[in-house]
Every structure is written in C-alpha cells, then in structure tokens.
C-alpha cells in the first residue's frame, strides 16, 4: 500500500483522473490518504479522515512511508481555526494561507514537518472554539461544489468542517451524513448542532444544514445563510417561499 499527504493549502479531489473532471471534494494541508492505484500522474485515493474516494494529481502531494503514515494516525493533530493562518515554507521562503481545518502535522511549538519540508505556522490552532461562532464565520461564503473552506463550500462540506473542529468526523456527502447520529423526533426538540437533512422530489437526500436552534438553520445554498425552518422545511424570506423539503433531523452529539 502507498500513502500520501497534502503539502499544499488546498488540492482538488476529482471524479476522474483529469484536471477537466469535476471537483468532488478537496484535500487540505496536512491531510493524509491511501493510494489505491495510478493512472499516469493521477492517483486514485481514499482519504483517511472520511474515507472519501477521488483522484488527485501526483504533482500536488508528497508520498509518506507506511511508518510515517501510521505515526500520524496515532497522533492528535492540531487544526487551524482561522482562514488567515499562514504557513511559511522555510526552504524557498514562500508563504501561503491555510484554510480552516488544516491538519498541522507533527506540530512542535510553531513549526511542523511534512517529510523533509519544514513549515513555520502563524495563526490559531483549535482551542474549544464555540460551534456557533465557527458556523457564523462562514456567513456569505459562496457555494462551491466540493468546497470545504472559506473560499467556497458546499452544504455537506460546511457542516463537516464545523464538526471537524469539534473533534468529530462526519462523512463527506449529505446522504452519508444522514446515516450518522440519532433521530430527533420533533423539530421543537432540535438544538444547536443538530443536522437537518432535506430531500428532492425523488426522495433522495440532497442537502444538509446545521440547526442554530429549533427555528433557524445555517446552510450553504448559493452562499452560507441563515433561514427559518419548520416542519415543512426551509423558508426563505428573501425568496418568500419554501426552498428545501425537510426529511429528517439527526443529533450527532
């Protein structure tokens, strides 16, 4: 088995082994994965964090030995909590910005190594940030299919990022996340952190949002926004209509 780690800020994970293929998710700095096969410069990978599968360019990550990979799995890795965290690559004196939720591999003080590369980290790591504060920091971030960051996020990537900073792993897609947690029987019992799932005309779950209380949901639809929610679903005051049909509410914690 081969292994890899993301040594760039954000790397697209694609449906097919070509840069023209749709982005299905993203790798963030410090995230690891198993390599299942190669097609030219493209690797079909399975992410360690959420078991998601896709294709990544071999030009956009570095290899890990099995020993290095296993060592990371046994290490509690701090996560960035601000979208302005910087990584300074010592070797070429370059600076790039790390998205929220980046894994700071082998962090010691303010430095970390990825293979032989040394990075100086300037910014915050996770320190019991309130869930609602993290969620609201995404307000007005544009919707971006496969996105997981403040540069652009999709609905399931949004709630996954929030829970990741609470130390809880969610699956990547909404219909998979709906299989986690326990059912909240009545919307009146919903509380901060519960996940509301919505379905389409065919009954397929295709959207998810985070309950702020039993009357409001924050979700990514066009942009990250706060809307009213009731037994029927999400009611958009802007559109003056229901935009999403409520299917189920789940409690993760």
Number of C-alpha atoms within 10 A of each C-alpha: 8 14 22 23 24 22 23 18 17 20 18 20 26 23 18 17 19 15 15 9 12 14 20 19 25 22 24 23 27 26 23 27 24 22 19 14 13 15 12 10 11 20 21 22 23 18 20 16 15 14 13 17 21 21 27 28 20 16 9 16 19 15 20 18 13 14 9 14 19 12 11 16 12 8 10 13 18 19 23 25 22 20 19 16 18 20 24 17 18 13 10 8 8 10 14 13 19 27 23 26 26 27 21 25 24 17 18 11 8 12 18 19 17 20 14 7 12 15 24 18 23 16 16 16 21 16 12 10 13 11 15 15 10 18 20 14 13 23 16 16 20 20 21 20 17 23 24 28 24 20 13 20 27 28 28 27 25 29 26 23 22 27 19 16 24 17 13 12 16 24 19 24 22 26 18 12 21 25 12 14 15 13 15 17 11 11 17 12 11 21 17 15 22 24 29 27 23 25 19 13 7 6 10 12 21 15 24 32 28 27 27 21 18 17 16 20 25 27 29 27 21 14 18 25 18 21 19 17 23 16 13 13 21 24 19 16 10 7 8 8 10 15 14 20 21 20 19 20 25 22 18 17 10
